[in-house]
């Protein structure tokens, strides 16, 4: 099919995703819908590579959403988490331009981002870690494990290659190997249907199909509900 068809299809997909997000925001009653209104809430931290930002649906060699700096996958994640009474936070890439939708992007200089990440890790009730083999992401993984935050961490094994099973598996395997070498962390084998990886009741990392099925997410919902 032609790039024009994919461009049209992708544009319609974006409108559906954004429309669903806004409808669900309106249907949440008294839940705040802006990042400013959620400032006093407990935080959910999203860690990912900046390479994911601005990466859209690939259509005939064209990156459809590149100039919008939006990716429907991330918007869908934010839409799920916005149901919770929490402040969604992530570190933004300096000088980027992204509208207030999805996660609240915070910006820091090169010598400030690591202390900021450590502060957010400590403050957050849930950490969503999207794996990559970069030094920065591996450093963040080290901090999660060293500081005892594994129990409130979800590894989201969406490697950024859509439905391309081979590429996703290759990228995951590279990350998993480096996680062993760098942190001594043994992760389950790649499973395209179980991209949510969390500690189970036996303190072993296990893959889940739905974020809502993970122990870390369930504990977060309980914590937010009770205010503990």
TAJO-V12779 format. One record per backbone hydrogen bond with DSSP energy under -1.0 kcal/mol. NH is the residue of the N-H (numbers start at 1). CO is the residue of the C=O. Records with the same first field share a line. If there is no record, write none. Layout:
BEGIN
NH: CO + CO
END
This chain:
BEGIN
6: 2
7: 3
8: 4
9: 5
10: 6
11: 7
12: 8
13: 9
14: 10
15: 11
16: 12
17: 13
18: 14
19: 15
20: 16
21: 17
22: 18
23: 19
24: 20
25: 21
26: 22
27: 23
28: 25
31: 28
39: 36
41: 38
44: 87
45: 126
46: 89
47: 128
52: 49
53: 50
55: 52
59: 62
62: 59
64: 57 + 62
66: 63
69: 65
74: 71
75: 71
76: 72
77: 73
78: 74
79: 75
80: 76
81: 77
82: 78
83: 80
84: 81
86: 84
87: 42
89: 44
90: 104
92: 106
96: 93
101: 99
104: 88
106: 90
112: 109
113: 109
116: 112
117: 113
118: 114
119: 115
120: 116
121: 117
122: 118
123: 119
124: 120
125: 43
127: 152
128: 45
129: 154
130: 47
138: 134
139: 135
140: 136
141: 137
142: 138
143: 139
144: 140
145: 141
146: 142
147: 143
149: 144
152: 149
153: 150
154: 127
155: 197
156: 129
157: 195
158: 156
164: 161
165: 163
168: 164
169: 165
170: 166
171: 167
172: 168
173: 169
174: 170
175: 171
176: 172
177: 173
178: 174
179: 175
180: 176
181: 177
182: 178
183: 179
184: 180
185: 179
194: 191
196: 208
197: 155
198: 206
200: 204
203: 200
206: 198
208: 196
213: 210
214: 211
218: 214
219: 215
220: 216
221: 217
222: 218
223: 219
224: 220
225: 221
226: 222
227: 223
228: 223
END
